[in-house]
Amino acid sequence: MIILDFETNSANIHDVIEAAAFRIKRESGAYVIADTFHRYYFSEYDLNLHALAVHKLSPDRIKRLRSNVDYAEYFAEDHEFVEFCRGAETLIAHNIAFELRHLGQLVTFEKHFCTMKANKKSVGALNIRGSLKNPKLLETCRHYRIDFDEDQYHSALYDVTKTLEILNCMDITL
């Protein structure tokens, strides 16, 4: 099983600028990390100011974060990510449709589990019209009384960590 989170520059397929993933296994009744993947990538597209406001990953910051690394500059070219995911049947994410859109056919999984959709009714988050909405990662963490640092929100590594914590609070075996 893989838990995945992306930060992106645009809605374009593979326009991932930060990827974080945990390969997890079930051990003593809990999901635990067996391996970790975390990388920063450049975008081939113009800077999206809306996305920048969310994740604060400017091209200059990415350049600094990538200093002294030896892996692909662009997500779609990172064969080590594909290798990391190889053999995993299940993909888990909070708002999995987002990750699937950016994965394209680079990696496929037989099963998908979305912690956002699975928690919609139990979290009970409401939109401005008072209707039930898909809960944000923050709202889901609050529901389960998981500590949440809003300054780290939208860091792929932080978000994948919180998704794992949510999964462990849910009464579910995948």
matplotlib code that plots the C-alpha trace (Angstrom):
import matplotlib.pyplot as plt

x = [0.0, 1.1, 0.0, 0.6, 0.5, 1.5, 2.0, 1.5, 2.0, -0.9, -3.7, -1.5, -0.8, 2.5, 3.1, 4.2, 6.6, 6.7, 5.9, 5.8, 4.8, 4.9, 4.9, 3.0, 2.2, -0.2, 1.6, 0.1, -3.2, -1.7, -0.5, 3.3, 5.8, 8.0, 9.7, 9.6, 9.8, 10.1, 11.4, 11.1, 10.8, 10.8, 7.7, 7.7, 4.9, 4.7, 4.5, 0.9, 0.5, -2.6, -0.7, 2.3, 0.1, -1.0, 2.3, 4.9, 7.2, 8.7, 11.1, 13.9, 12.9, 12.7, 16.2, 17.6, 15.8, 17.2, 20.8, 23.1, 20.5, 20.9, 17.5, 15.2, 14.4, 10.8, 8.3, 7.4, 11.1, 11.6, 11.7, 12.7, 9.1, 7.7, 10.0, 9.0, 5.4, 6.0, 4.1, 1.7, -1.9, -3.6, -3.2, -4.4, -4.7, -6.7, -8.6, -7.3, -8.8, -6.2, -3.3, -4.7, -5.2, -1.5, -0.3, -1.9, -0.8, 2.7, 1.7, -1.5, -3.1, -5.8, -7.5, -8.0, -8.9, -9.7, -9.6, -11.5, -14.5, -14.4, -14.7, -17.3, -20.2, -18.4, -16.5, -19.7, -18.0, -20.4, -20.0, -21.2, -24.8, -24.9, -24.6, -22.3, -18.9, -15.7, -13.6, -10.2, -7.2, -7.3, -11.0, -10.4, -7.5, -9.6, -12.3, -9.9, -8.2, -4.9, -2.4, -2.2, 0.3, -1.2, 2.2, 3.2, -0.1, 0.5, 3.9, 3.5, 5.6, 3.5, 0.2, 1.1, 2.1, -1.3, -3.1, -1.4, -2.5, -6.1, -5.9, -4.8, -7.7, -10.3, -11.7, -10.7, -8.5, -7.5]
y = [0.0, 3.5, 6.7, 9.6, 13.4, 15.9, 19.6, 20.9, 24.1, 23.6, 21.2, 19.8, 16.1, 15.3, 19.0, 17.8, 20.0, 18.0, 14.3, 12.4, 8.8, 6.1, 2.4, 1.1, -2.3, -3.5, -4.5, -5.2, -3.6, -0.4, 0.9, 1.6, 3.1, 0.5, 3.0, 6.7, 8.7, 12.5, 14.8, 18.2, 18.8, 21.7, 22.6, 23.0, 25.5, 29.2, 29.9, 29.6, 32.4, 30.7, 27.4, 29.3, 31.0, 27.5, 25.6, 28.4, 26.4, 29.1, 28.0, 29.6, 27.7, 24.4, 25.1, 25.5, 22.4, 20.4, 21.5, 18.5, 16.0, 13.5, 12.6, 13.7, 17.4, 16.7, 14.3, 12.5, 11.6, 10.1, 6.4, 5.9, 7.0, 4.3, 1.8, 2.9, 2.2, -1.1, -4.0, -1.9, -2.7, 0.0, 3.8, 5.9, 9.7, 12.5, 13.7, 10.9, 12.2, 15.0, 12.6, 10.3, 13.3, 14.2, 10.6, 9.9, 6.5, 6.9, 4.4, 2.5, 0.8, -1.8, -0.3, 3.3, 4.6, 8.2, 9.3, 12.5, 10.7, 7.9, 10.6, 12.9, 11.8, 11.3, 14.6, 16.5, 19.5, 22.0, 24.4, 28.0, 26.9, 24.5, 21.3, 18.5, 18.9, 16.9, 17.6, 19.2, 17.4, 19.9, 19.2, 15.5, 15.8, 17.9, 15.3, 12.6, 15.0, 14.7, 17.6, 19.8, 22.5, 24.9, 26.3, 22.9, 22.2, 21.8, 20.3, 16.9, 15.1, 16.7, 15.9, 12.3, 11.9, 13.3, 11.0, 8.0, 9.2, 9.6, 6.1, 4.7, 6.5, 4.9, 1.5, 0.0, -2.8, -2.3]
z = [0.0, -0.8, 0.8, -1.5, -1.5, -4.2, -4.3, -7.8, -9.9, -12.2, -13.2, -16.0, -15.8, -14.1, -13.0, -9.6, -7.7, -4.5, -4.0, -0.7, -0.4, 2.3, 1.5, 4.5, 6.0, 8.7, 11.9, 15.3, 14.3, 12.9, 9.6, 9.8, 7.4, 5.7, 3.3, 2.4, -0.8, -0.8, -3.6, -5.1, -8.9, -11.3, -13.3, -17.1, -16.8, -15.9, -12.1, -10.9, -8.2, -6.7, -6.2, -4.9, -2.2, -1.1, -0.8, -0.9, -3.3, -5.5, -8.3, -6.3, -3.2, -5.2, -6.6, -3.0, -1.8, -4.7, -4.2, -3.8, -5.0, -7.8, -9.2, -12.1, -12.4, -13.5, -11.9, -15.1, -15.6, -12.2, -12.7, -9.1, -8.1, -10.4, -8.8, -5.3, -6.1, -8.0, -6.6, -4.4, -5.1, -3.1, -3.3, -0.4, -0.3, 1.1, -2.0, -4.1, -7.3, -7.2, -7.0, -9.7, -12.0, -11.7, -11.8, -15.2, -16.4, -14.9, -12.1, -11.7, -8.7, -8.5, -5.5, -4.4, -0.9, -0.3, 3.4, 2.4, 0.9, 3.5, 6.3, 4.7, 6.8, 10.1, 10.0, 9.0, 7.5, 6.0, 3.0, 3.1, 2.2, 5.1, 3.0, 3.7, 1.9, 1.5, 4.6, 4.2, 5.7, 8.6, 9.3, 9.3, 11.7, 14.0, 13.9, 15.1, 17.6, 15.6, 16.3, 13.2, 12.4, 9.9, 9.1, 7.7, 5.9, 2.2, 2.6, 0.8, 3.5, 6.3, 4.6, 3.9, 7.6, 8.6, 6.1, 7.8, 11.2, 9.9, 8.5, 11.8, 13.6, 11.2, 12.0, 8.7, 7.3, 3.7]

ax = plt.figure().add_subplot(projection="3d")
ax.plot(x, y, z, "-o")
ax.set_aspect("equal")
plt.show()
